[in-house]
Structures are given as C-alpha cells and as structure tokens.
Amino acid sequence: MLFKRKKNYFALTFSDQKVFLVQADQKGQPVIASSLALAPGIIVRGWVKKPKELLTYLKKFLFIKKLKSKFVVVGLPEVAAFSRVLSLPPLSPAELDDAVRWQSEPLLPLSLEAVYLDWMLLEQDRKSSQVLVMALPAKLVEGYAQVLEFLGFEPVAFEPTSLSLARLTGKSKDDRLAIKVDEGEATLVIVGPRGEIKLSSTINFGSQDKQGKLLTSIQDLLAFYQKKQVQAKKKTRIAGILFCGQGSSETLAAEVSQKFQIKAGLIPIKPAELAITVSLSRKDVAAPLDEKTINLIPPRIQGVYDRNEKSRILSNWVKLWLFGLFLILFSFGVATAKVYFELQKIKGELIEVQALLTPQMDQLAVRAKMINIKASQILALTASQQELLPLIEVVKSAAPAGIDLQHWSIDFTRGEYLINGFADHQDQLINFRQRLEQTGQLSQVRIPLSSLEKEESISFTISFLAIK
C-alpha cells in the first residue's frame, strides 16, 4: 500500500522566489537538501503563473539530484490556505466527514467544489469532537500537481506551510507562536498543545520596512489571540515564539523576546530556510480518509491509488487461491507418496522409495508454479483484451497532426499501456498528452524526460492507465 509507507518519498516546497528540496532517511535526517532560485513571475502569491517555465526549472533541478524515489510530498504557500478548528458531536469518521464539509462550506472563501479539503481529529470524548479543517483552492493545487506529473513524479500528499510549521513546534502544555520569515513574506501560526492551528496569518512585505511590519503583525496577532481568550474565558497563554526561514536570526528573536516579554528562539534546523521542507519530509503520509492526518491531494490522484489498491487486493486473493490449490495438490502428493513409501517399506525397498520420491515432489512443485504463472497471465490478458480496442480508438482520436503512432505494448505487472511513435515537434507531443488527459478515460498520462530532450523529430514513448 502506498500510503503509510513512511519516508519512501522526497519533499518539495515552493515560494514565489525559490523551490526547496529535502529527502530524509528512515530516522528523519536529511540526506539530500537543496534549493533553487526561480525567475520573478513564475510563481506569484503562491499561484503558478508560468507552468512551462516552472517545468523547465524543475526538470533540470530534479534531474541533477538523481533522486531514488518518484513519490513526492508537496508543501504549498500559505497565502490562499483556509484553516479552522471545529467543535462537533462525537461522531464516527464517516459521519464526521459529512459534518465537517457541511459546517465548513459557509466559512470557505470559495465553494466546496472549488477547493480540496481535508481534516484531522484532534481530540474526541463522549461530549464532542475537536477537528482541524484545512483547505486550498483546487486550481492552485493542480498548478503544482500537473507540472510534477508531467515530469514523471507521483505526488502523494499536499499541505500548506502552516501545517508543516506547526509540526516543528513539538509538544507543549501551552500555546506557541511559530513564525517563518522569507524574503518577501512571513507566515505566523499560533499552535495549540495538540498541534492544532488556532490562528494563522500571512503578510507580504512588499516595499515596506520588513522588520517593522513583522513586529506590527506579531503585535496584532497576539492582541487578537488575547481577545479571543477573554471571550472564551480561557487562561491559556503563549509560552514561546519560534522562528525559521531565511529571514530569521538570533538578533530578530532577541528583539521580539524583549518587545513582547515572551521567550523567543530559532527552530534548531540548519539551514533555517529549509526547516519547513525538512518538516514536510518527516510527514507520515496517509490517504485523506485517514482521520489522523491532513492530505490535500487532488481526488483524481487519490482515485488512481484507490484503484491500484483494489487491483492489489484482487491479485492477492488470486494468489491466495492458487496457493491453496498448491497446498491441496501438495497434500495429495504427500499422501500418495506415504502410501507408496509404506508399500515399499514392507517390501524392504526403502532406499529405492526415497530415490523415487524426491524427483516426484520437485516435479509437483514445478507444475504448481507453472499453474500460478499461467493463471496470472490469463487474468492480465483477459482484462487487457477487453480494454485495448476501445482504448486504441480513444488514443487515435486524440492524436493531433504531426503525431505518428507506431507500436502498442502492455506492462501486465502495473496494468500500464505504452505507446511508441514519432512527433514532428515537442509542442505537438505536449498537446497530445493534454488531449489524452482530457478524454476522461485515461489517467497518469506520462512522457519520460528522455522524450522531451529534442525539439523536433522526436521518437517518443507515452504511458497511461485506463480509467475503469
């Protein structure tokens, strides 16, 4: 199962100025850590404005790093994120999902259909359920997802900066304020004892005094926090302020501590600008249906993983059935051999019986193995033959001018279809991929990087899965 497979992925986070990369080992320690500066205008206020330029940057950057995994968790800018803690009745996970969406819809800045939303259960007792809800605009998430998929990577999780920042604060009995300071903006998050996000704010420095605006924003957020505490008649307090990001420093922490009389310091991850990406690389990836974590992955990608999981379960049942058949045949062979052995023993021919028994058992094991292989091939061939003819028509109708399809093949292990052909120009090949995705009948349409290295007269390979 893909989800729950810890650390079998790398992490990417994005800002308007940079891309950050971290791959951690099984203990959560970075083994690859790097960043790449982006040209102005590629990402603006968290939105991908120039996907082709971003694709070009990432293609070179990720190829140089020679990553061993194709699975990636993605951290997205906080500017368009929505988060809220809801108090709901003590319901089951399925009931909570319905209740969360019903309660969140009037609070969201966009319609429920225009966002990707997920939630996690913070605390539940006999009286109530405390649920953290997070959402991002679907178009914003898709801007990053499509670029990464086009490069051949498989996104398995998406989360905004505030969630990664909250993960870095650790455990505490009191609330804490975590602040990520970047070149052009800052993200402020007040985190509760259970890791829940109580308040969050994003500020853009623009041409204003960076430090002055940051101090004012901290003061405003603390004042709003205190007002809410008084209204709710709560006595919790901000026990500490933690900084990270390329704009953080011991000097800034000391000034904030002195001004607000709250202990302040740096999150102990170096370099500081990679702290959020390191946090993301330590995320325990789980499907959105898991109530213990948040994953804003697009439903279309989640659907692919769900179908793969169903196929895996069916395959396991077939293998189990074949193994049971093998045991029956093996038991029958053992019983037959035992009778034969007893007869030979009576005749005093024990040595000859042992010589005869060994090759018979070997032959039986070989036949059972052949049955297993043939059964798997029959299942794969049957499924592929039923799908192949209509898929050929779909692909042919999607091929634009300048695309010449030459050869089809099927990877039975993954259930993946492969097409080889020739394209007059790279733009025609990219257009072909987009038209295949728009058919609604294909998923995970990918072009290897090797097929995009030339501009003209391209010998290409395209792979995809059929949507069932």
C-alpha positions as CSV (number, residue, x, y, z in Angstrom):
1,M,0.0,0.0,0.0
2,L,1.4,3.4,-1.0
3,F,0.0,5.4,1.9
4,K,1.5,4.6,5.3
5,R,4.8,3.7,3.6
6,K,6.9,6.1,5.6
7,K,9.9,8.0,4.1
8,N,9.6,6.4,0.7
9,Y,9.4,9.9,-0.9
10,F,11.1,13.3,-1.1
11,A,9.7,16.7,-0.2
12,L,9.3,19.9,-2.3
13,T,8.2,23.2,-1.0
14,F,7.6,26.4,-3.1
15,S,7.7,30.1,-2.5
16,D,7.5,33.0,-5.0
17,Q,11.3,33.1,-5.1
18,K,12.6,29.5,-4.6
19,V,12.0,25.8,-4.7
20,F,13.3,23.8,-1.7
21,L,14.1,20.0,-1.8
22,V,14.7,17.6,1.1
23,Q,14.9,13.8,1.1
24,A,15.2,12.3,4.6
25,D,16.3,8.9,5.8
26,Q,14.2,6.5,8.0
27,K,15.2,8.5,11.1
28,G,14.0,11.8,9.6
29,Q,17.5,13.1,9.0
30,P,18.1,14.9,5.6
31,V,20.3,13.1,3.2
32,I,19.6,15.5,0.3
33,A,18.9,19.2,1.0
34,S,19.0,21.9,-1.7
35,S,17.2,25.0,-3.1
36,L,16.8,26.6,-6.5
37,A,16.1,30.3,-7.2
38,L,13.2,31.0,-9.5
39,A,12.9,33.8,-12.0
40,P,10.4,36.5,-11.0
41,G,6.8,35.9,-12.2
42,I,6.9,32.1,-12.4
43,I,5.0,31.8,-9.0
44,V,3.1,34.9,-7.8
45,R,1.5,34.9,-4.4
46,G,1.5,31.1,-4.3
47,W,-0.1,30.6,-7.8
48,V,1.8,29.0,-10.7
49,K,1.6,31.7,-13.4
50,K,4.1,30.2,-15.8
51,P,3.9,26.4,-15.7
52,K,6.2,25.8,-18.7
53,E,9.0,27.9,-17.1
54,L,8.5,26.1,-13.8
55,L,8.6,22.7,-15.6
56,T,11.9,23.7,-17.2
57,Y,13.4,24.8,-13.9
58,L,12.3,21.6,-12.1
59,K,13.4,19.3,-14.9
60,K,17.0,20.4,-14.7
61,F,17.0,20.7,-10.8
62,L,15.5,17.3,-10.1
63,F,17.5,15.5,-12.8
64,I,20.8,16.8,-11.3
65,K,19.8,15.5,-7.8
66,K,19.4,11.9,-9.1
67,L,16.5,11.1,-6.7
68,K,15.9,7.5,-6.0
69,S,12.2,7.9,-5.4
70,K,9.4,9.1,-7.8
71,F,7.0,9.8,-4.9
72,V,6.9,13.4,-3.7
73,V,5.1,15.3,-0.9
74,V,4.4,18.9,-1.8
75,G,4.4,21.9,0.5
76,L,2.4,24.9,-0.8
77,P,2.4,28.6,0.1
78,E,0.1,29.6,2.9
79,V,-1.3,32.7,1.3
80,A,-4.5,31.0,-0.1
81,A,-5.0,28.4,2.7
82,F,-8.0,28.1,4.9
83,S,-7.8,26.5,8.4
84,R,-10.3,26.3,11.3
85,V,-10.8,24.2,14.4
86,L,-14.4,22.9,14.6
87,S,-16.2,21.5,17.6
88,L,-18.6,18.8,16.5
89,P,-20.6,15.9,18.2
90,P,-18.7,12.6,18.9
91,L,-19.3,11.0,15.6
92,S,-17.8,8.2,13.6
93,P,-15.1,9.1,10.9
94,A,-17.6,8.8,8.1
95,E,-20.2,10.9,9.9
96,L,-17.5,13.4,10.8
97,D,-16.5,13.8,7.2
98,D,-20.1,14.8,6.2
99,A,-20.4,17.1,9.2
100,V,-17.0,18.8,8.5
101,R,-18.0,19.6,4.9
102,W,-21.4,20.8,5.9
103,Q,-20.1,23.1,8.7
104,S,-17.1,24.3,6.6
105,E,-19.0,25.3,3.4
106,P,-20.3,28.7,4.7
107,L,-16.9,29.6,6.1
108,L,-14.9,28.9,3.0
109,P,-13.9,31.8,0.7
110,L,-14.8,29.6,-2.3
111,S,-17.4,26.9,-3.0
112,L,-16.8,23.4,-1.6
113,E,-16.5,22.2,-5.2
114,A,-13.7,24.7,-5.9
115,V,-11.4,23.6,-3.0
116,Y,-9.5,20.5,-1.9
117,L,-10.4,20.0,1.8
118,D,-9.3,17.5,4.5
119,W,-9.5,17.3,8.2
120,M,-7.9,15.6,11.2
121,L,-9.3,14.6,14.5
122,L,-7.5,16.4,17.4
123,E,-9.5,15.1,20.4
124,Q,-12.7,13.2,21.0
125,D,-14.6,12.3,24.1
126,R,-18.2,11.4,25.0
127,K,-19.4,15.1,24.5
128,S,-17.6,16.4,21.5
129,S,-15.0,16.0,18.7
130,Q,-12.4,18.7,18.1
131,V,-11.5,18.7,14.3
132,L,-8.8,20.7,12.5
133,V,-10.0,21.6,8.9
134,M,-7.7,22.8,6.1
135,A,-8.5,23.7,2.5
136,L,-6.7,25.1,-0.6
137,P,-8.1,26.3,-3.9
138,A,-8.3,23.3,-6.3
139,K,-6.8,25.3,-9.2
140,L,-3.8,26.3,-7.0
141,V,-3.0,22.7,-6.1
142,E,-3.5,21.5,-9.7
143,G,-0.9,24.0,-10.9
144,Y,1.8,22.2,-9.0
145,A,0.4,18.7,-9.4
146,Q,0.2,18.8,-13.2
147,V,3.8,20.1,-13.5
148,L,5.2,17.3,-11.3
149,E,3.1,14.6,-13.0
150,F,4.3,15.8,-16.4
151,L,7.9,15.3,-15.2
152,G,7.0,11.7,-14.3
153,F,6.7,12.1,-10.5
154,E,3.8,10.9,-8.4
155,P,2.5,13.3,-5.7
156,V,1.2,11.5,-2.6
157,A,0.5,14.5,-0.3
158,F,-0.1,18.2,-0.3
159,E,-0.1,20.5,2.7
160,P,0.2,24.3,3.3
161,T,3.1,25.9,5.1
162,S,1.2,26.4,8.4
163,L,0.8,22.6,8.9
164,S,4.5,22.0,8.3
165,L,5.3,24.9,10.6
166,A,3.1,23.5,13.4
167,R,4.8,20.2,13.2
168,L,8.1,21.8,14.1
169,T,6.9,23.2,17.4
170,G,6.9,19.9,19.2
171,K,4.8,19.2,22.3
172,S,3.9,21.7,25.0
173,K,1.3,22.3,27.7
174,D,0.8,25.8,26.4
175,D,0.2,27.5,23.1
176,R,3.2,28.6,20.9
177,L,3.7,31.1,18.1
178,A,5.7,29.8,15.2
179,I,6.9,32.2,12.5
180,K,8.5,31.5,9.1
181,V,10.2,34.6,7.7
182,D,11.1,34.6,4.0
183,E,12.5,37.2,1.6
184,G,9.1,38.6,0.6
185,E,6.6,37.4,3.1
186,A,6.1,35.8,6.6
187,T,3.7,33.1,7.9
188,L,2.6,33.3,11.5
189,V,0.8,30.4,13.2
190,I,-0.4,30.0,16.8
191,V,-0.2,26.3,17.6
192,G,-2.1,24.6,20.5
193,P,-0.9,21.8,22.8
194,R,-2.3,19.1,20.4
195,G,-0.6,20.6,17.4
196,E,-3.8,22.3,16.2
197,I,-3.6,25.6,14.4
198,K,-5.6,28.1,16.4
199,L,-4.7,31.2,14.4
200,S,-2.7,31.9,11.3
201,S,-1.7,34.9,9.3
202,T,0.3,35.7,6.2
203,I,1.9,39.1,5.5
204,N,3.5,40.4,2.3
205,F,6.4,42.8,3.0
206,G,6.4,44.5,-0.4
207,S,8.5,47.6,-0.3
208,Q,7.7,48.3,3.3
209,D,10.1,48.1,6.3
210,K,10.4,44.3,6.7
211,Q,11.2,44.1,10.4
212,G,8.8,46.9,11.3
213,K,5.9,45.3,9.6
214,L,6.7,41.9,11.1
215,L,6.7,43.3,14.6
216,T,3.4,45.1,14.0
217,S,1.9,41.8,12.6
218,I,3.1,39.9,15.7
219,Q,1.6,42.5,18.0
220,D,-1.8,42.4,16.1
221,L,-1.9,38.6,16.1
222,L,-1.1,38.4,19.9
223,A,-3.8,41.1,20.6
224,F,-6.4,39.2,18.6
225,Y,-5.4,35.9,20.3
226,Q,-5.8,37.5,23.8
227,K,-9.2,39.0,22.8
228,K,-10.4,35.5,21.8
229,Q,-9.1,34.0,25.0
230,V,-11.0,36.6,27.1
231,Q,-14.2,36.0,25.1
232,A,-13.9,32.2,25.6
233,K,-12.9,32.6,29.3
234,K,-9.8,30.6,28.8
235,K,-6.5,31.0,30.7
236,T,-4.1,29.5,28.1
237,R,-1.1,31.6,27.1
238,I,1.7,31.9,24.5
239,A,4.6,30.1,26.1
240,G,7.2,30.8,23.4
241,I,7.9,32.1,19.9
242,L,9.9,30.0,17.4
243,F,11.4,31.4,14.2
244,C,12.6,29.7,11.0
245,G,13.1,30.7,7.3
246,Q,15.9,32.6,5.6
247,G,14.9,35.9,7.3
248,S,15.1,34.5,10.8
249,S,18.1,35.3,13.1
250,E,19.1,35.3,16.8
251,T,19.0,39.1,16.7
252,L,15.4,39.1,15.5
253,A,14.4,36.5,18.1
254,A,16.1,38.6,20.9
255,E,14.3,41.8,19.8
256,V,10.9,40.0,19.7
257,S,11.5,38.5,23.1
258,Q,12.4,41.8,24.6
259,K,9.4,43.7,23.0
260,F,6.7,41.2,23.9
261,Q,8.2,39.6,27.1
262,I,7.9,36.1,25.6
263,K,10.8,33.7,25.3
264,A,11.8,33.5,21.6
265,G,14.4,31.5,19.7
266,L,15.2,29.7,16.5
267,I,13.9,26.3,15.4
268,P,17.1,24.1,15.6
269,I,17.2,23.1,11.9
270,K,20.0,24.4,9.6
271,P,19.9,26.0,7.1
272,A,16.9,27.8,8.5
273,E,15.3,28.3,5.1
274,L,14.9,24.5,4.7
275,A,13.2,24.0,8.1
276,I,9.7,23.8,6.5
277,T,10.8,21.3,3.9
278,V,12.6,19.1,6.5
279,S,9.3,19.1,8.5
280,L,7.4,18.0,5.4
281,S,9.9,15.2,4.6
282,R,9.0,13.8,8.1
283,K,5.3,13.7,7.4
284,D,3.6,10.3,7.9
285,V,1.7,10.2,4.6
286,A,-1.8,8.8,4.7
287,A,-4.9,8.9,2.4
288,P,-7.4,11.8,3.0
289,L,-9.8,9.2,4.6
290,D,-7.4,8.8,7.5
291,E,-8.6,11.0,10.4
292,K,-5.2,11.3,12.0
293,T,-3.5,13.5,9.3
294,I,-4.3,16.0,6.6
295,N,-3.7,15.5,2.9
296,L,-5.0,17.9,0.3
297,I,-4.2,15.6,-2.6
298,P,-6.5,16.0,-5.7
299,P,-9.2,13.4,-5.7
300,R,-8.3,12.3,-9.2
301,I,-4.8,11.3,-8.0
302,Q,-6.3,9.7,-4.9
303,G,-8.7,7.7,-7.2
304,V,-5.7,6.2,-9.1
305,Y,-4.2,5.0,-5.8
306,D,-7.6,3.6,-4.7
307,R,-7.9,1.6,-8.0
308,N,-4.4,0.3,-7.7
309,E,-5.1,-0.8,-4.1
310,K,-8.2,-2.7,-5.3
311,S,-6.2,-4.4,-8.0
312,R,-3.6,-5.3,-5.5
313,I,-6.2,-6.9,-3.2
314,L,-7.7,-8.9,-6.1
315,S,-4.3,-10.1,-7.1
316,N,-3.6,-11.2,-3.5
317,W,-6.8,-13.1,-3.4
318,V,-6.0,-14.9,-6.7
319,K,-2.5,-15.7,-5.4
320,L,-4.0,-17.0,-2.1
321,W,-6.4,-19.2,-4.0
322,L,-3.6,-20.6,-6.1
323,F,-1.5,-21.2,-3.0
324,G,-4.5,-23.1,-1.5
325,L,-4.7,-25.2,-4.7
326,F,-0.9,-25.8,-4.4
327,L,-1.3,-27.0,-0.8
328,I,-4.1,-29.4,-1.8
329,L,-2.0,-30.8,-4.6
330,F,1.0,-31.0,-2.3
331,S,-1.0,-32.8,0.4
332,F,-2.4,-35.2,-2.1
333,G,1.2,-35.8,-3.3
334,V,2.4,-36.3,0.2
335,A,-0.4,-38.8,1.0
336,T,0.3,-40.7,-2.2
337,A,4.0,-40.8,-1.5
338,K,3.3,-42.0,2.0
339,V,1.2,-44.9,0.8
340,Y,3.9,-45.8,-1.7
341,F,6.6,-45.4,0.9
342,E,4.8,-47.9,3.3
343,L,4.3,-50.4,0.5
344,Q,8.0,-50.2,-0.4
345,K,9.0,-50.4,3.2
346,I,7.0,-53.6,3.5
347,K,8.9,-54.9,0.6
348,G,12.1,-53.8,2.1
349,E,12.9,-51.2,-0.6
350,L,13.2,-48.1,1.5
351,I,16.3,-46.7,-0.4
352,E,14.6,-47.0,-3.8
353,V,11.4,-45.3,-2.5
354,Q,13.5,-42.3,-1.3
355,A,15.2,-42.0,-4.7
356,L,11.8,-42.1,-6.5
357,L,10.0,-39.6,-4.1
358,T,12.4,-36.7,-4.4
359,P,12.0,-36.1,-8.2
360,Q,8.3,-36.6,-8.0
361,M,8.0,-33.8,-5.4
362,D,10.2,-31.5,-7.4
363,Q,8.1,-32.1,-10.5
364,L,4.9,-31.3,-8.5
365,A,6.3,-28.0,-7.2
366,V,7.3,-27.0,-10.7
367,R,3.8,-27.8,-12.1
368,A,2.1,-25.8,-9.2
369,K,4.4,-22.8,-10.0
370,M,3.5,-23.0,-13.7
371,I,-0.2,-23.0,-12.8
372,N,0.3,-19.8,-10.8
373,I,2.1,-18.1,-13.6
374,K,-0.4,-19.2,-16.3
375,A,-3.3,-18.0,-14.1
376,S,-1.8,-14.6,-13.6
377,Q,-1.1,-14.3,-17.3
378,I,-4.7,-15.3,-18.2
379,L,-6.2,-12.7,-15.8
380,A,-4.0,-10.0,-17.3
381,L,-4.6,-10.9,-20.9
382,T,-8.4,-11.1,-20.4
383,A,-8.5,-7.7,-18.8
384,S,-6.2,-6.1,-21.4
385,Q,-8.0,-7.5,-24.4
386,Q,-11.4,-6.1,-23.2
387,E,-9.9,-2.7,-22.8
388,L,-7.4,-2.5,-25.8
389,L,-9.8,-2.0,-28.8
390,P,-11.8,1.0,-27.3
391,L,-8.6,2.5,-25.9
392,I,-6.9,2.4,-29.4
393,E,-9.9,4.4,-30.8
394,V,-9.7,6.9,-27.9
395,V,-5.9,7.4,-28.4
396,K,-6.2,7.7,-32.2
397,S,-8.9,10.3,-32.0
398,A,-6.8,12.3,-29.5
399,A,-3.7,12.4,-31.7
400,P,-3.1,15.8,-33.3
401,A,-1.4,16.4,-36.6
402,G,2.3,15.6,-36.6
403,I,1.9,12.6,-34.3
404,D,2.6,9.1,-35.8
405,L,1.7,6.2,-33.6
406,Q,3.9,3.1,-34.2
407,H,3.6,0.5,-31.5
408,W,1.4,-0.5,-28.5
409,S,2.5,-2.7,-25.6
410,I,1.2,-3.5,-22.1
411,D,3.0,-3.8,-18.8
412,F,1.0,-6.6,-17.1
413,T,2.6,-6.0,-13.7
414,R,1.4,-2.4,-13.4
415,G,-1.6,-2.6,-15.8
416,E,0.1,0.2,-17.8
417,Y,-0.3,0.8,-21.5
418,L,2.7,2.0,-23.5
419,I,2.7,3.8,-26.9
420,N,5.7,4.4,-29.1
421,G,5.7,6.8,-32.0
422,F,7.2,9.9,-33.7
423,A,6.3,13.6,-33.3
424,D,7.4,16.4,-35.7
425,H,7.8,18.9,-32.8
426,Q,7.8,18.9,-29.0
427,D,4.7,21.2,-28.8
428,Q,2.7,18.6,-30.7
429,L,3.8,15.9,-28.2
430,I,2.8,18.1,-25.2
431,N,-0.6,18.8,-26.9
432,F,-1.1,15.1,-27.5
433,R,-0.5,14.4,-23.8
434,Q,-3.0,17.1,-22.8
435,R,-5.6,15.8,-25.2
436,L,-5.3,12.3,-23.8
437,E,-5.9,13.6,-20.3
438,Q,-9.0,15.5,-21.4
439,T,-10.6,12.3,-22.8
440,G,-11.7,11.4,-19.2
441,Q,-10.9,7.8,-19.9
442,L,-7.1,7.8,-19.2
443,S,-5.1,8.6,-16.1
444,Q,-1.4,9.0,-15.2
445,V,-0.5,10.0,-18.7
446,R,3.3,10.4,-18.7
447,I,6.1,11.3,-21.1
448,P,9.6,10.3,-20.0
449,L,12.1,13.1,-19.7
450,S,14.2,11.4,-22.5
451,S,11.3,12.0,-25.0
452,L,11.4,15.8,-24.3
453,E,15.1,16.4,-24.8
454,K,14.7,17.2,-28.5
455,E,12.6,20.0,-30.0
456,E,11.9,18.3,-33.4
457,S,11.8,14.8,-35.0
458,I,11.1,13.1,-31.6
459,S,10.9,9.4,-31.1
460,F,8.6,9.2,-28.0
461,T,7.0,6.9,-25.5
462,I,3.8,7.7,-23.7
463,S,2.4,5.6,-20.8
464,F,-1.1,5.7,-19.2
465,L,-3.6,3.7,-17.2
466,A,-7.2,3.1,-18.2
467,I,-9.9,4.5,-16.0
468,K,-12.3,1.7,-15.2
